[in-house]
Amino acid sequence: MGYRVVVVGATGNVGREILNVLDERKFDVSDIAALASTRSVGKEVSFGDRVLKVRALDTFDFKGWDIALFSPGAAVSAIHAPRAAAAGCVVIDNTSHFRMDPDIPLIVPEVNPDAVKGWSKKGIIANPNCSTIQMVVALKPLHDKATIKRIVVATYQSTSGAGNDAMEELFQQTKGVFVNDGVEPKLFPKQIAFNVIPQIDKFLDDGSTKEEWKMEVETKKILDPRIKVTATCVRVPTFISHAEAVNVEFEHPISAAEARAILREAPGVLVHDVREPGGYTTPVEAAGESATFVSRIREDHTVENGLNLWVVADNLRKGAALNAVQIAELMVNRKLLKRAA
């Protein structure tokens, strides 16, 4: 007998991808419920060769369900994730709401799987920010080898990170430019088509954005609290996959050749690093893939023990849905997920 699984936010980009990943990876599902807001009730979503009718989150009873994968937005998770956990349903939450709670583990299975043992404090596990996930997957094996002191990262984040409406805004603005129609920003603060925007999420008092803050604090919680992290997060006019230019300073010597060899053996990482035109991975190639791709591995001669990396991953898969399902698999493998009576 399999597990009774709930997918919350099932009509969104991440929710639909969670359903795809559960099916692709043959997660042991005996029953599945697709939930969303009341305005989405009755819509249909796909789970393998099945079609699921969307049910209302507000009135759903989580009692008797084993695990819930949440991606409805932080404000909604803040209300309903604790309600699900109180009913005995283990929650894996994709939103930002619970990530920095000291009693809730923040998990990337390739990086800090042992932290999952803290799930029982509140019955909730947090899925990190998409940009953080791909960066720490690439950096964990290098940190184990040479100990990271400082990270400087600039991101190139696709519009899907801001949801369906953001992707539609890019599409409509791109058409508008070509037909000489007006281009009016709605969701983004400036035109996104043929442009880049150095702001993701709101500004904080120190001038950084909340997205940049997330990368800093989440990396410390997942990887090592001693690491210094500074980030500049930029929205770019692509639909899927985030890219990152990552500069890393280590405590101990590590060459580009050593890093390349280590990363080739690292779980979840694919190295594509040929020093010729096209010998690297771009967001187009990463879309639809499960791996974190690392390219442009080279030494930074301006600092002692420095490396530069180009890191790309599908933000909807490894950056959200796949990581959440991998956490569920981790729970199963460690016999932490019990079937409801």
N, C-alpha and C positions, 0 to 999 in steps of 0.2 A: 504493500500500500504506500502510495507516494504522499507528498506534502500538499497541503491546502494553501495556495498562494494567492495573495491579493496584490494587484498592481494599481497604485493610486496615482492619478494624473495620467491615465491610460491614453487620452486623446492627444497629449502633447508629443513633441519630438522625442524626448527621453523615454516617456512611457511606452510609446510604440516600439522604440528600440529595445526596451527591456523585454517586451513580449517576443520580439524577434530572437533576442539572445537566449532567453529561456528555452525557446524551441530549438535553436541551433545547437545548443550545448546539451540538449536532452536532459534538462533538469527534471528530477523525479516529481512530476506534478500529477496529483490525482484529481484536483479540482482547482479552478482558477476563477477569480473575479476581477473584472475591470471596472475601476471606479473613477469618477470625475465629478465635477460640479453639477448642480441640478440642470443647468442649461445644456449639458452634454448627454443627459440621460436618454437612452434609446439609440444613440449613435452606435455604429458598429466598428470594431477593431479586429484585426487578425491575430490569431495565435496558431502558427503552423497552418494546417488546413482547416482550422476551425474559425468560425466567426463569433465573436463575443458581443453581447449587448452591454453597453455601458450602464452601470448602476450608480445611484447617488451616494456620494461619500458621506454627506451629512447624516443620513439615517442608517448607514450600514453598521451591522453588529459584527464586531471582529471576534467575538467569542467563538471558539472552535476552529479558528483559522491559525495556521502555523507561522506564517511569515508574510510580512507586508513590505513591498518595495515602493517607497514614496518618491514622487517627483512632481508635487503639485504647486510648488512655491512655498517660500519660507513661512509666510503668515498662516497658510493653511496647515502646514506640517506642525507648526507650533501648537495648534489646537488638537489635531486629530492623531498625530503620532503618539503622544502620551495616552490618549484614549485607547488606541490599539494595543499599546504595551500593557496597559492596565488590564486588558481583557485576556492577556496571556499570549498575544501575537508578537513575535519578534519583529522589530522594525529596522529596516535599513533605509536611511533617509538621504536623498540626494540634495537637499536644500542646504543653505548655509546656516540655518537656525541653531543646530545643535553642535556644530563642529568644534567650538572652543569650550564647550562644557567639560570641565575636568573629569566628570563622572561618566562621560560618553566617549568610547573609543573612536578614533578617526583612522580609518583603515585603508591601506593599499596592500593587497595580499602579497605582492612580490616584495614589499618593503618592510612592513611591520606586522606580520600575521599574528605574532604572539600577543599583541595588544587586544585581540578579539576577546580574550578571557574576561575583559572588563565589561562585557555587554550586559551582564545580569544586574548591574547596579540600577539601571533605569529601563532595561529591556530595549534599548535603542542603540544602533550603531550608525555613525555618520560617514557618509561618502564625501571625500574631499572635493574641492574645487577642480574643475576639469584641467586648468593649466597647471595646478600643483601636481596632480596625479602623474601626468606624463613626465614632468621634470624629475620628480623623485624616483620614478621607475628607472630613469636613465642614470641618476646620480647615486643611488644606493650602492651598487657594486663598486663604484669608484670611491665612495666614502669609506667602505669597508677596507679598501686597499691603502688609501693614502690620507684619510681624514680631511674632510672639507672644512675650511676656515670661513670662506666668504663666497657668496653667489651674487652675481650681477646678471639679471635676466631682463630681456626685452621681448615682449610677446607680440605675435601677429595673429589675432583671434578672429575667427570667422563669425558671420552674423548669426549662425544657428545657435551660438552660445547665448543669444538674447531672445531666442524663441522663433516661432513660426512667423509672427508679424514682422520681425526684423528681417527675415529672409525675403518676405514679400516686399518690404520697403526697398531693399537692394534691387530686386527684380524690376519693380515699377520705376524706380529712379533711373536704372540703366536704360530701360526702354524710353523713358522721357528724354534723356540726353540725346539719343539717336534720332528721335522724331522732333527735336527742338521744342518739346513741351516743358512746362514749368516743373522744376524739381523742388519739392517742398519737404523738408525734414519733418517727420512726425514723431517716430519713436526715438531716433538718434538726435543728438544736439546739433549736428551739422550733416550736410550731404554725405552719404556713405558711398554712393556710386562713384568710381574713379577717384576715390579719396581715402585717406586714413584718418582716424579720429583717436587722439591720445587721451581718451577718457572712457573707462568702463566702470559703471556704477557711480555712486555719488562721491563728491570730494569730502575729505576729512580735514580736520583743523590744521594738520601739518602740511597740507598741499598734495598729499598722495590721495589716490582713489581707494575705495573700499576693495576693489579687485586686487590692487597692489598690496594692500594690507593683508588680504586673505593669503596670498602667495607667501608672504613673509611669515605670518604666524602659523599657518598650517604646515609649512616645511619644517619649522622648528618642532612642532608637536609630533609630526610623523617621523622625521629623520633624526634630528639631534637639536636640542635647545641651545646648544653653544654656537651653532652656525649663524653667521651674519648674512642677512638676505636683503637685497634691495631690488625692486622691480619697477619697470615701466610697462604698463599694459595698454595695448593699442588695438582698436577694432579696424579690421581691414575688409575690403569688398570681396570676400570669398564666402561661399555658402557653408562648407563643412571642412573641418579639421583646423586645429590650431598649430601654429609654428612658434618656436622660441629660439632666440639666440642667447645661449647661456655661457657666461664666463665664470670659471670656477678657480678659486685659489685654494691650494691644499697645504697641509702642514708638512707633508713628506713628499719627496720627489716622485713624479709619475710622468712617463713619457706618453706621447700620442700613440705610439705603437703598443705600449702596455695597456693603455685605456681601450684601444681598439680590440685587443685580444680579450680583455676582461668583458667588455660589452657583448662580444660575440657569443659568450657563454652565459650571459645574464638572462634570467627568465623574463619573458614579455618584451624583450628588446630585439630589434632587427637592425644590424649595422649595414648601411648602404653608403660607403665612403670611398669613392674612386676619384682621384684627383684629375678629372678631365671634365669637359662640358657635359652636364647632365648626370654626373656621378654622385647624385644626392637625391633625397626624397623631398617632394613638395606636397602641399596639402591635397592636391588633386589625386596623387598616387596613394595617399594615406586614407582617403575617404572610403569607408566600408571595410577597412581592415582593423584587426584587433591589436596589432603590435604597436609599440612605441618605436618609431624609426629614429636612428641617430646617424647623422652625417657631419661632414666638415670638421672632423676631429683634428685639432691642431694645437700646438703649444703656443701659449701666450708668453712672449719673451719680455714683456714689460713688467712682470711680477715674478717672484720666485715661486716655482711649482704651480704654474698656471696653465689651464687648458680652455679652449673654446669648443663649443659643441652646437650643432644645429639639431633641434629635437622637434619632431612632428608626430601628431597622432590625431585620429578621428575623435573629436571632442564629445560626440554623441555616444560612441562606443566605449573605448577605454576611459574617456574622460567622464563617463557617467554610467550608462547602462551595463556595460560589461563589467566594470569594477564592482558595481552593486551585486550582480549575479555571482561574481567570483567570491565576494564576501559570504553570500549565502552558501556557496559550495564549500567554503572554508568552515563554516558552521557545521555543515553536514559531515565533512571529513573528520572534524575533531569531536564529533558526537555531542555538539552543543545545541543542536536544533532537535527538539523533541516533537514528535507528532502529537497534535491535540487529541484528547480522548474522543 
